[in-house]
Amino acid sequence: MKTKFENFCVYYTIPLIAILLVVKSVLVYVALEWEVNPYTIQFSSIPFVLLSVVLYFFLAIGILNVLFLPRWRGRKKRIKETESLKLARTFLGKEVSVTFDRPFGTKHPKYDSVYPVNYGFIPDTLAPDGGELDVYFLGTNESLQNVTGKCIAIIHRLDDDDDKLVVVPDGFTISDKEILHQVKFQEQYFKSIVIRK
């Protein structure tokens, strides 16, 4: 996602350069009317010089964004291999058995909220928080107790060593955007990304 500054550079570079050209054209016209050298007026005008510097700066930023930003954005940022991520990776792409302690539609034990997805864990695992490795089971609105499904992704928390598996019924497909939308009820309090490999 682009920053506000990058968006400003991309979308306003052309209008700003247009303004610069208009100002230059006006100065040239005035110079011709006064029968003086246009460059003398341009470079002797401090406001115009400052305006030119600012506008050319944004032009340079705009060009850099167009030429190099896609490459920079395309490079994968190095993800810190936390303990929970290392554990979660061992299940990625595999069939797993899940037990649900907070099925679809049940109330959270501490907060006034209802689980919009089946939330459970992988039995006989040990996560860094001392409990089992947690699982979001997506692809059904039925309340489940136990199920076998395929682990297609990991919800990796950048600010907490407590990653979750994303498990779905066999053959079910879902986008990263939809995954984040469905787990937002809980992941909205963390900086989370979807990892598929």
VEXDREN-2710 file (C-alpha; in Angstrom, 1 decimal):
% VEXDREN-2710
k/r/px/py/pz
1/MET/0.0/0.0/0.0
2/LYS/1.4/3.4/-0.9
3/THR/1.9/6.1/1.7
4/LYS/0.1/9.4/1.6
5/PHE/3.3/11.1/0.4
6/GLU/3.8/8.6/-2.4
7/ASN/0.2/9.1/-3.5
8/PHE/0.7/12.8/-3.5
9/CYS/3.8/12.5/-5.7
10/VAL/2.1/10.2/-8.2
11/TYR/-1.2/12.1/-8.5
12/TYR/0.0/15.7/-8.2
13/THR/3.3/15.6/-10.1
14/ILE/1.7/16.4/-13.5
15/PRO/-0.6/19.2/-12.2
16/LEU/2.4/20.8/-10.4
17/ILE/4.5/20.6/-13.5
18/ALA/1.7/22.1/-15.5
19/ILE/1.6/25.0/-13.0
20/LEU/5.3/25.5/-13.4
21/LEU/5.0/25.6/-17.2
22/VAL/2.2/28.1/-17.0
23/VAL/4.2/30.3/-14.7
24/LYS/7.2/30.1/-16.9
25/SER/5.1/30.9/-19.9
26/VAL/3.6/34.0/-18.2
27/LEU/7.1/35.2/-17.3
28/VAL/8.3/34.7/-20.8
29/TYR/5.3/36.7/-22.1
30/VAL/6.0/39.5/-19.7
31/ALA/9.7/39.5/-20.6
32/LEU/8.9/39.8/-24.3
33/GLU/6.4/42.6/-23.6
34/TRP/9.1/44.4/-21.5
35/GLU/11.8/43.5/-24.1
36/VAL/14.1/41.9/-21.6
37/ASN/15.8/38.5/-21.3
38/PRO/13.2/36.0/-19.9
39/TYR/15.9/34.2/-18.0
40/THR/16.9/37.4/-16.2
41/ILE/13.3/37.7/-14.8
42/GLN/13.1/34.0/-14.0
43/PHE/16.3/33.6/-12.1
44/SER/16.1/37.0/-10.4
45/SER/12.7/36.1/-8.9
46/ILE/13.3/34.3/-5.6
47/PRO/9.7/33.1/-5.3
48/PHE/9.9/31.6/-8.8
49/VAL/13.2/29.9/-8.1
50/LEU/11.8/28.4/-4.9
51/LEU/8.7/27.3/-6.7
52/SER/10.8/25.7/-9.5
53/VAL/12.9/23.8/-7.0
54/VAL/9.8/22.4/-5.2
55/LEU/8.1/21.4/-8.4
56/TYR/11.1/19.8/-9.9
57/PHE/11.6/17.9/-6.6
58/PHE/8.1/16.4/-7.0
59/LEU/8.8/15.7/-10.6
60/ALA/11.9/13.7/-9.6
61/ILE/9.9/11.8/-6.9
62/GLY/7.1/11.1/-9.4
63/ILE/9.5/9.6/-11.9
64/LEU/11.2/7.5/-9.3
65/ASN/7.8/6.2/-8.2
66/VAL/6.8/5.3/-11.7
67/LEU/10.1/3.6/-12.6
68/PHE/11.2/2.0/-9.4
69/LEU/8.4/1.8/-6.9
70/PRO/6.8/-1.4/-8.5
71/ARG/10.2/-3.1/-8.1
72/TRP/10.6/-2.0/-4.5
73/ARG/7.1/-3.0/-3.7
74/GLY/7.6/-6.4/-5.4
75/ARG/10.4/-7.3/-3.2
76/LYS/9.3/-9.5/-0.2
77/LYS/10.1/-8.1/3.2
78/ARG/12.0/-10.4/5.4
79/ILE/9.7/-11.9/7.9
80/LYS/11.0/-12.7/11.4
81/GLU/10.8/-16.4/12.1
82/THR/9.1/-16.4/15.5
83/GLU/8.7/-19.6/17.4
84/SER/5.0/-19.8/16.7
85/LEU/5.6/-19.2/13.0
86/LYS/8.2/-22.0/12.9
87/LEU/5.7/-24.3/14.5
88/ALA/2.8/-23.2/12.2
89/ARG/4.9/-23.8/9.1
90/THR/5.2/-27.5/9.9
91/PHE/1.4/-27.8/9.2
92/LEU/1.2/-25.7/6.1
93/GLY/-0.3/-27.5/3.2
94/LYS/-1.1/-30.6/5.3
95/GLU/-4.3/-32.3/6.4
96/VAL/-4.9/-31.6/10.1
97/SER/-7.3/-32.6/12.8
98/VAL/-8.8/-29.7/14.7
99/THR/-10.7/-29.6/18.0
100/PHE/-12.9/-26.6/18.6
101/ASP/-13.3/-25.1/22.1
102/ARG/-15.0/-22.0/20.7
103/PRO/-17.3/-23.1/17.9
104/PHE/-19.1/-20.9/15.5
105/GLY/-21.7/-18.7/17.3
106/THR/-20.4/-19.2/20.8
107/LYS/-19.7/-16.3/23.1
108/HIS/-16.1/-15.3/24.1
109/PRO/-15.4/-16.4/27.7
110/LYS/-14.1/-13.0/28.7
111/TYR/-15.5/-10.4/26.3
112/ASP/-19.0/-9.5/25.0
113/SER/-18.5/-10.9/21.5
114/VAL/-19.6/-13.9/19.5
115/TYR/-17.3/-16.1/17.4
116/PRO/-18.2/-15.6/13.7
117/VAL/-16.0/-18.6/12.7
118/ASN/-15.1/-21.9/14.3
119/TYR/-12.0/-21.4/16.5
120/GLY/-10.0/-24.2/17.9
121/PHE/-6.6/-25.8/18.2
122/ILE/-4.4/-28.7/17.0
123/PRO/-4.4/-31.3/19.8
124/ASP/-1.0/-32.4/21.2
125/THR/0.8/-29.3/20.1
126/LEU/2.6/-26.8/22.3
127/ALA/2.7/-23.1/21.2
128/PRO/5.0/-20.4/22.7
129/ASP/2.1/-19.1/24.9
130/GLY/1.9/-22.5/26.6
131/GLY/-1.3/-23.7/24.9
132/GLU/-2.0/-25.6/21.8
133/LEU/-1.6/-24.1/18.3
134/ASP/-4.7/-22.1/17.5
135/VAL/-6.8/-22.6/14.4
136/TYR/-9.3/-20.5/12.4
137/PHE/-11.6/-22.9/10.5
138/LEU/-13.2/-21.1/7.5
139/GLY/-15.6/-22.2/4.8
140/THR/-18.6/-23.2/6.9
141/ASN/-21.2/-21.5/9.1
142/GLU/-21.9/-24.8/11.0
143/SER/-20.9/-25.1/14.7
144/LEU/-18.3/-27.9/14.8
145/GLN/-16.6/-29.9/17.6
146/ASN/-14.0/-31.8/15.6
147/VAL/-13.0/-31.8/12.0
148/THR/-10.3/-32.6/9.5
149/GLY/-9.3/-30.1/7.0
150/LYS/-6.4/-28.6/5.0
151/CYS/-4.1/-25.9/6.4
152/ILE/-3.9/-23.4/3.6
153/ALA/-2.4/-20.4/5.4
154/ILE/-1.0/-18.9/8.5
155/ILE/-2.1/-15.7/10.3
156/HIS/1.2/-14.3/11.3
157/ARG/1.2/-11.6/13.9
158/LEU/4.0/-9.1/13.5
159/ASP/3.6/-7.8/17.0
160/ASP/2.9/-11.0/18.9
161/ASP/4.4/-14.5/19.0
162/ASP/1.0/-16.2/18.7
163/ASP/0.3/-17.2/15.1
164/LYS/-2.8/-19.1/14.0
165/LEU/-3.4/-21.7/11.3
166/VAL/-6.1/-21.1/8.7
167/VAL/-7.8/-24.5/7.9
168/VAL/-10.6/-25.1/5.4
169/PRO/-12.6/-28.0/4.1
170/ASP/-10.9/-29.9/1.3
171/GLY/-11.3/-28.1/-2.0
172/PHE/-12.4/-24.8/-0.5
173/THR/-10.6/-21.7/-1.8
174/ILE/-10.4/-18.3/-0.3
175/SER/-8.4/-15.1/-1.0
176/ASP/-6.0/-13.5/1.5
177/LYS/-8.3/-10.4/1.6
178/GLU/-11.3/-12.6/2.6
179/ILE/-9.3/-14.5/5.2
180/LEU/-8.3/-11.2/6.9
181/HIS/-11.9/-10.0/6.7
182/GLN/-13.2/-13.2/8.4
183/VAL/-10.6/-13.2/11.2
184/LYS/-10.8/-9.4/11.7
185/PHE/-13.0/-9.8/14.8
186/GLN/-9.9/-10.9/16.7
187/GLU/-6.9/-9.9/14.5
188/GLN/-7.9/-6.3/14.4
189/TYR/-6.1/-5.8/17.6
190/PHE/-2.8/-7.0/16.1
191/LYS/-0.7/-6.4/13.0
192/SER/-1.4/-9.5/11.1
193/ILE/-0.5/-10.8/7.6
194/VAL/-1.4/-14.0/5.7
195/ILE/1.4/-16.4/4.9
196/ARG/0.8/-19.2/2.4
197/LYS/4.3/-20.6/2.0
END
